[in-house]
Amino acid sequence: MTKSLVTGGAGFIGAHVVNHLLRQKHEVVVIDDLSGGFEDYVNPAATFLKGSITV
């Protein structure tokens, strides 16, 4: 299984990217600091980590 990391995956576009990757059978990890997104947007099939890659 392919593993994918999506930064900003709790935003509008990122959530759509996550859903597409999940449909393609990827294992998806989402990192988002929720400054512009919402945790509710993240597909529950993905692993969600609240945080930032810039810190």
Biopython code that builds the backbone (N, CA, C, O; Angstrom):
import numpy as np
from Bio.PDB.StructureBuilder import StructureBuilder

atoms = [
    (1, "MET", "N", (0.848, -1.180, 0.000)),
    (1, "MET", "CA", (0.000, 0.000, 0.000)),
    (1, "MET", "C", (0.890, 1.238, 0.000)),
    (1, "MET", "O", (1.869, 1.312, 0.743)),
    (2, "THR", "N", (0.546, 2.188, -0.824)),
    (2, "THR", "CA", (1.285, 3.442, -0.906)),
    (2, "THR", "C", (0.886, 4.338, 0.257)),
    (2, "THR", "O", (-0.293, 4.431, 0.599)),
    (3, "LYS", "N", (1.865, 4.995, 0.863)),
    (3, "LYS", "CA", (1.618, 5.928, 1.960)),
    (3, "LYS", "C", (1.778, 7.347, 1.445)),
    (3, "LYS", "O", (2.712, 7.645, 0.701)),
    (4, "SER", "N", (0.858, 8.224, 1.845)),
    (4, "SER", "CA", (0.900, 9.619, 1.418)),
    (4, "SER", "C", (0.727, 10.539, 2.608)),
    (4, "SER", "O", (-0.056, 10.263, 3.517)),
    (5, "LEU", "N", (1.473, 11.645, 2.592)),
    (5, "LEU", "CA", (1.355, 12.689, 3.598)),
    (5, "LEU", "C", (0.749, 13.908, 2.929)),
    (5, "LEU", "O", (1.240, 14.372, 1.900)),
    (6, "VAL", "N", (-0.326, 14.426, 3.520)),
    (6, "VAL", "CA", (-0.973, 15.622, 2.983)),
    (6, "VAL", "C", (-0.887, 16.711, 4.037)),
    (6, "VAL", "O", (-1.471, 16.591, 5.114)),
    (7, "THR", "N", (-0.153, 17.782, 3.725)),
    (7, "THR", "CA", (-0.099, 18.926, 4.626)),
    (7, "THR", "C", (-1.245, 19.855, 4.244)),
    (7, "THR", "O", (-1.497, 20.086, 3.061)),
    (8, "GLY", "N", (-1.933, 20.383, 5.238)),
    (8, "GLY", "CA", (-3.090, 21.225, 4.963)),
    (8, "GLY", "C", (-4.306, 20.408, 4.557)),
    (8, "GLY", "O", (-5.189, 20.910, 3.863)),
    (9, "GLY", "N", (-4.357, 19.157, 4.983)),
    (9, "GLY", "CA", (-5.431, 18.254, 4.579)),
    (9, "GLY", "C", (-6.774, 18.506, 5.227)),
    (9, "GLY", "O", (-7.748, 17.830, 4.895)),
    (10, "ALA", "N", (-6.857, 19.466, 6.150)),
    (10, "ALA", "CA", (-8.132, 19.792, 6.776)),
    (10, "ALA", "C", (-8.788, 21.002, 6.118)),
    (10, "ALA", "O", (-9.854, 21.443, 6.549)),
    (11, "GLY", "N", (-8.162, 21.535, 5.086)),
    (11, "GLY", "CA", (-8.760, 22.633, 4.328)),
    (11, "GLY", "C", (-9.620, 22.088, 3.193)),
    (11, "GLY", "O", (-9.703, 20.875, 3.002)),
    (12, "PHE", "N", (-10.249, 22.967, 2.455)),
    (12, "PHE", "CA", (-11.177, 22.561, 1.394)),
    (12, "PHE", "C", (-10.490, 21.722, 0.328)),
    (12, "PHE", "O", (-10.932, 20.614, 0.024)),
    (13, "ILE", "N", (-9.416, 22.244, -0.238)),
    (13, "ILE", "CA", (-8.721, 21.514, -1.310)),
    (13, "ILE", "C", (-8.009, 20.288, -0.750)),
    (13, "ILE", "O", (-8.068, 19.210, -1.343)),
    (14, "GLY", "N", (-7.342, 20.445, 0.382)),
    (14, "GLY", "CA", (-6.619, 19.330, 0.979)),
    (14, "GLY", "C", (-7.529, 18.156, 1.301)),
    (14, "GLY", "O", (-7.140, 17.004, 1.106)),
    (15, "ALA", "N", (-8.736, 18.428, 1.791)),
    (15, "ALA", "CA", (-9.685, 17.359, 2.111)),
    (15, "ALA", "C", (-10.077, 16.591, 0.853)),
    (15, "ALA", "O", (-10.252, 15.373, 0.894)),
    (16, "HIS", "N", (-10.216, 17.303, -0.264)),
    (16, "HIS", "CA", (-10.534, 16.623, -1.527)),
    (16, "HIS", "C", (-9.356, 15.766, -1.996)),
    (16, "HIS", "O", (-9.554, 14.675, -2.531)),
    (17, "VAL", "N", (-8.144, 16.256, -1.797)),
    (17, "VAL", "CA", (-6.952, 15.473, -2.148)),
    (17, "VAL", "C", (-6.904, 14.201, -1.299)),
    (17, "VAL", "O", (-6.634, 13.117, -1.818)),
    (18, "VAL", "N", (-7.162, 14.330, -0.018)),
    (18, "VAL", "CA", (-7.170, 13.177, 0.886)),
    (18, "VAL", "C", (-8.197, 12.150, 0.416)),
    (18, "VAL", "O", (-7.890, 10.960, 0.341)),
    (19, "ASN", "N", (-9.400, 12.594, 0.104)),
    (19, "ASN", "CA", (-10.446, 11.669, -0.345)),
    (19, "ASN", "C", (-10.050, 10.958, -1.634)),
    (19, "ASN", "O", (-10.308, 9.765, -1.791)),
    (20, "HIS", "N", (-9.434, 11.676, -2.545)),
    (20, "HIS", "CA", (-8.987, 11.070, -3.796)),
    (20, "HIS", "C", (-7.929, 9.997, -3.528)),
    (20, "HIS", "O", (-7.995, 8.901, -4.085)),
    (21, "LEU", "N", (-6.955, 10.318, -2.674)),
    (21, "LEU", "CA", (-5.904, 9.358, -2.356)),
    (21, "LEU", "C", (-6.471, 8.112, -1.667)),
    (21, "LEU", "O", (-6.030, 6.996, -1.938)),
    (22, "LEU", "N", (-7.431, 8.303, -0.792)),
    (22, "LEU", "CA", (-8.056, 7.157, -0.130)),
    (22, "LEU", "C", (-8.793, 6.274, -1.132)),
    (22, "LEU", "O", (-8.765, 5.048, -1.017)),
    (23, "ARG", "N", (-9.447, 6.881, -2.105)),
    (23, "ARG", "CA", (-10.120, 6.099, -3.152)),
    (23, "ARG", "C", (-9.116, 5.308, -3.984)),
    (23, "ARG", "O", (-9.447, 4.261, -4.539)),
    (24, "GLN", "N", (-7.880, 5.819, -4.066)),
    (24, "GLN", "CA", (-6.820, 5.133, -4.808)),
    (24, "GLN", "C", (-6.087, 4.122, -3.929)),
    (24, "GLN", "O", (-5.056, 3.580, -4.327)),
    (25, "LYS", "N", (-6.621, 3.870, -2.734)),
    (25, "LYS", "CA", (-6.090, 2.869, -1.795)),
    (25, "LYS", "C", (-4.765, 3.265, -1.143)),
    (25, "LYS", "O", (-3.974, 2.401, -0.765)),
    (26, "HIS", "N", (-4.524, 4.580, -1.010)),
    (26, "HIS", "CA", (-3.341, 5.050, -0.290)),
    (26, "HIS", "C", (-3.635, 5.036, 1.206)),
    (26, "HIS", "O", (-4.779, 5.194, 1.633)),
    (27, "GLU", "N", (-2.582, 4.844, 1.987)),
    (27, "GLU", "CA", (-2.664, 5.082, 3.425)),
    (27, "GLU", "C", (-2.301, 6.546, 3.607)),
    (27, "GLU", "O", (-1.210, 6.961, 3.217)),
    (28, "VAL", "N", (-3.199, 7.344, 4.197)),
    (28, "VAL", "CA", (-3.029, 8.797, 4.212)),
    (28, "VAL", "C", (-2.850, 9.312, 5.637)),
    (28, "VAL", "O", (-3.591, 8.953, 6.551)),
    (29, "VAL", "N", (-1.830, 10.175, 5.794)),
    (29, "VAL", "CA", (-1.606, 10.903, 7.039)),
    (29, "VAL", "C", (-1.774, 12.384, 6.718)),
    (29, "VAL", "O", (-1.194, 12.895, 5.759)),
    (30, "VAL", "N", (-2.571, 13.060, 7.528)),
    (30, "VAL", "CA", (-2.845, 14.490, 7.351)),
    (30, "VAL", "C", (-2.198, 15.263, 8.489)),
    (30, "VAL", "O", (-2.373, 14.927, 9.660)),
    (31, "ILE", "N", (-1.446, 16.306, 8.132)),
    (31, "ILE", "CA", (-0.908, 17.240, 9.127)),
    (31, "ILE", "C", (-1.509, 18.603, 8.824)),
    (31, "ILE", "O", (-1.411, 19.104, 7.704)),
    (32, "ASP", "N", (-2.130, 19.196, 9.834)),
    (32, "ASP", "CA", (-2.746, 20.510, 9.652)),
    (32, "ASP", "C", (-2.784, 21.209, 11.006)),
    (32, "ASP", "O", (-3.064, 20.582, 12.028)),
    (33, "ASP", "N", (-2.498, 22.516, 11.009)),
    (33, "ASP", "CA", (-2.547, 23.273, 12.266)),
    (33, "ASP", "C", (-3.925, 23.897, 12.504)),
    (33, "ASP", "O", (-4.130, 24.601, 13.493)),
    (34, "LEU", "N", (-4.861, 23.637, 11.598)),
    (34, "LEU", "CA", (-6.249, 24.097, 11.684)),
    (34, "LEU", "C", (-6.382, 25.622, 11.656)),
    (34, "LEU", "O", (-7.387, 26.165, 12.116)),
    (35, "SER", "N", (-5.380, 26.309, 11.123)),
    (35, "SER", "CA", (-5.468, 27.762, 11.012)),
    (35, "SER", "C", (-6.387, 28.180, 9.867)),
    (35, "SER", "O", (-6.893, 29.302, 9.853)),
    (36, "GLY", "N", (-6.602, 27.288, 8.917)),
    (36, "GLY", "CA", (-7.483, 27.608, 7.790)),
    (36, "GLY", "C", (-8.392, 26.461, 7.420)),
    (36, "GLY", "O", (-9.024, 26.481, 6.364)),
    (37, "GLY", "N", (-8.465, 25.459, 8.278)),
    (37, "GLY", "CA", (-9.292, 24.292, 7.994)),
    (37, "GLY", "C", (-10.001, 23.823, 9.248)),
    (37, "GLY", "O", (-9.924, 24.451, 10.303)),
    (38, "PHE", "N", (-10.689, 22.712, 9.108)),
    (38, "PHE", "CA", (-11.478, 22.174, 10.210)),
    (38, "PHE", "C", (-11.252, 20.670, 10.300)),
    (38, "PHE", "O", (-11.254, 19.975, 9.283)),
    (39, "GLU", "N", (-11.060, 20.177, 11.497)),
    (39, "GLU", "CA", (-10.807, 18.748, 11.679)),
    (39, "GLU", "C", (-11.954, 17.907, 11.125)),
    (39, "GLU", "O", (-11.737, 16.782, 10.676)),
    (40, "ASP", "N", (-13.165, 18.440, 11.153)),
    (40, "ASP", "CA", (-14.333, 17.717, 10.631)),
    (40, "ASP", "C", (-14.222, 17.440, 9.134)),
    (40, "ASP", "O", (-14.886, 16.534, 8.630)),
    (41, "TYR", "N", (-13.402, 18.199, 8.414)),
    (41, "TYR", "CA", (-13.224, 17.989, 6.970)),
    (41, "TYR", "C", (-12.378, 16.759, 6.664)),
    (41, "TYR", "O", (-12.434, 16.235, 5.552)),
    (42, "VAL", "N", (-11.594, 16.291, 7.639)),
    (42, "VAL", "CA", (-10.673, 15.189, 7.408)),
    (42, "VAL", "C", (-11.443, 13.867, 7.416)),
    (42, "VAL", "O", (-12.182, 13.573, 8.355)),
    (43, "ASN", "N", (-11.263, 13.097, 6.385)),
    (43, "ASN", "CA", (-11.892, 11.775, 6.281)),
    (43, "ASN", "C", (-11.418, 10.913, 7.449)),
    (43, "ASN", "O", (-10.215, 10.849, 7.703)),
    (44, "PRO", "N", (-12.324, 10.248, 8.165)),
    (44, "PRO", "CA", (-11.916, 9.434, 9.316)),
    (44, "PRO", "C", (-11.032, 8.243, 8.945)),
    (44, "PRO", "O", (-10.415, 7.640, 9.824)),
    (45, "ALA", "N", (-10.961, 7.898, 7.675)),
    (45, "ALA", "CA", (-10.085, 6.803, 7.237)),
    (45, "ALA", "C", (-8.616, 7.239, 7.202)),
    (45, "ALA", "O", (-7.722, 6.398, 7.102)),
    (46, "ALA", "N", (-8.370, 8.530, 7.283)),
    (46, "ALA", "CA", (-7.003, 9.058, 7.300)),
    (46, "ALA", "C", (-6.563, 9.268, 8.749)),
    (46, "ALA", "O", (-7.387, 9.448, 9.645)),
    (47, "THR", "N", (-5.265, 9.243, 8.953)),
    (47, "THR", "CA", (-4.705, 9.562, 10.270)),
    (47, "THR", "C", (-4.495, 11.067, 10.333)),
    (47, "THR", "O", (-3.858, 11.640, 9.449)),
    (48, "PHE", "N", (-5.024, 11.715, 11.370)),
    (48, "PHE", "CA", (-4.907, 13.167, 11.512)),
    (48, "PHE", "C", (-3.949, 13.523, 12.640)),
    (48, "PHE", "O", (-4.050, 13.001, 13.750)),
    (49, "LEU", "N", (-3.009, 14.430, 12.332)),
    (49, "LEU", "CA", (-2.090, 14.964, 13.331)),
    (49, "LEU", "C", (-2.207, 16.475, 13.323)),
    (49, "LEU", "O", (-1.975, 17.115, 12.297)),
    (50, "LYS", "N", (-2.567, 17.050, 14.468)),
    (50, "LYS", "CA", (-2.651, 18.505, 14.556)),
    (50, "LYS", "C", (-1.255, 19.047, 14.784)),
    (50, "LYS", "O", (-0.603, 18.716, 15.774)),
    (51, "GLY", "N", (-0.799, 19.884, 13.859)),
    (51, "GLY", "CA", (0.534, 20.443, 13.984)),
    (51, "GLY", "C", (0.930, 21.163, 12.710)),
    (51, "GLY", "O", (0.147, 21.271, 11.765)),
    (52, "SER", "N", (2.155, 21.653, 12.703)),
    (52, "SER", "CA", (2.667, 22.422, 11.574)),
    (52, "SER", "C", (4.017, 21.865, 11.158)),
    (52, "SER", "O", (4.797, 21.408, 11.993)),
    (53, "ILE", "N", (4.284, 21.908, 9.871)),
    (53, "ILE", "CA", (5.593, 21.474, 9.383)),
    (53, "ILE", "C", (6.608, 22.609, 9.463)),
    (53, "ILE", "O", (7.790, 22.388, 9.201)),
    (54, "THR", "N", (6.175, 23.821, 9.820)),
    (54, "THR", "CA", (7.078, 24.969, 9.845)),
    (54, "THR", "C", (7.664, 25.243, 11.226)),
    (54, "THR", "O", (8.527, 26.108, 11.370)),
    (55, "VAL", "N", (7.211, 24.527, 12.226)),
    (55, "VAL", "CA", (7.694, 24.774, 13.585)),
    (55, "VAL", "C", (8.740, 23.765, 13.963)),
    (55, "VAL", "O", (9.267, 23.810, 15.075)),
]
sb = StructureBuilder()
sb.init_structure("model")
sb.init_model(0)
sb.init_chain("A")
sb.init_seg("    ")
for serial, (resi, resn, name, xyz) in enumerate(atoms, 1):
    if name == "N":
        sb.init_residue(resn, " ", resi, " ")
    sb.init_atom(name, np.array(xyz, "f"), 0.0, 1.0, " ", f" {name:<3s}", serial, name[0])
structure = sb.get_structure()
